[in-house]
Amino acid sequence: MTATVIDGKAFAAKVRGQVAEHVAKLKEEHGITPGLAVVLVGEDPASEVYVAAKHRQTVEVGMASFEHKLPADVSEDALFEVIDKLNADPKVHGILCQFPVPDHLSERRVVARIDPNKDVDGLSVANAGLLASGETGLVSCTPLGCLMLLRDQLGNMSGMNAVVVGRSNLFGKPMAQLLLQENCTVTIAHSRTKDLAEVCGRADILVAAVGRAEMVQGDWVKPGATVIDVGITRIPHPEKPGKSKLLGDVEFGSASNVAAAITPVPGGVGPMTIACLLANTLTACCRSNGLPEPEGLTA
Ligand SMILES: Nc1nc2c(c(=O)[nH]1)N[C@@H](CN(C=O)c1ccc(C(=O)N[C@@H](CCC(=O)O)C(=O)O)cc1)CN2
């Protein structure tokens, strides 16, 4: 079997197109422009690339982009002052702080300071709780992106065995909740799981978010499964000196011989993260103005 390679880059472009269409309608019919504020603390090179991509794509879909770059040694008080102003700013519908933050800051405390209605990363305790209770909130972007890819690939997932490898608040836990909402039978596996290969081998839907390059081998994959690879590890390119190469958590070559469908790295889940951030900003804007939400862009 050679798996269908799920094109996350193309799907993300489609999502951005839907967001742009809805944004244009909001402007025309209601004179409202959704706004996204991104706070970057320090100069982590990867974070700078992601924040630049967020700014570019926000502007491309017709939204207002507000960037706040703070020095690496910014105090928690000074950072909270910026967040408080954004919470109170009616032009800003979505706020996020790019992670990781420097060690003297706590990601948990930063997220807790953001108004849950503007928490477009969906990471606040309020939004995590709403998701766990099956109520409407804002859903973490990468799991939301994976859900969109799975719905597109599989349609009805009811009764399927889903295994999520990884239990982070950013990804594993919300992903498991979303799969549960799709009526999957969900297992969350993690570093202490016994016989991980056997657990993975029972998955009709296997979502790997372990953060260890190529840990999930082809012989862990059930024939015909749909495999979603959330890992991104950057290594020096073996053939091109000075260049780097990205690896997922799944050994793509062997897994794609067994699976029915699989996301590649790069070009799979990654591009969906920013597309879903834009979708969440649009959703937050519609909700705060009491307007109907865009269809197909929420969980
Ligand atoms: N506040 C947040 N911080 C971080 C998040 C997040 O969702 N919220 N996620 C990651 C970084 N990230 C977005 O912020 C992100 C990661 C990867 C991609 C992406 O498109 N990846 C490409 C490869 C890009 C490359 O060459 O490096 C792919 O997989 O094809 C977009 C956004 C951590 N921080």
The ligand as an ORCA input file, in Angstrom:
! r2SCAN-3c Opt
* xyz 0 1
  N       1.702     30.730     21.037
  C       2.086     29.699     20.268
  N       3.376     29.384     20.190
  C       3.748     28.317     19.424
  C       2.793     27.584     18.671
  C       1.436     27.953     18.793
  O       0.516     27.329     18.189
  N       1.117     29.019     19.590
  N       3.205     26.574     17.802
  C       4.609     26.442     17.463
  C       5.110     27.343     16.368
  N       4.164     27.651     15.285
  C       3.272     28.653     15.475
  O       3.360     29.456     16.354
  C       4.279     27.033     14.001
  C       5.037     25.902     13.820
  C       5.215     25.360     12.529
  C       4.607     25.936     11.430
  C       4.837     25.457     10.031
  O       4.206     25.933      9.117
  N       5.775     24.526      9.825
  C       6.189     24.121      8.498
  C       7.711     24.098      8.436
  C       8.289     25.457      8.660
  C       9.791     25.431      8.776
  O      10.456     25.298      7.760
  O      10.275     25.582      9.916
  C       5.673     22.733      8.174
  O       5.520     21.913      9.086
  O       5.462     22.490      6.995
  C       3.828     27.067     11.617
  C       3.671     27.590     12.891
  C       5.453     26.747     18.699
  N       5.060     27.971     19.317
*
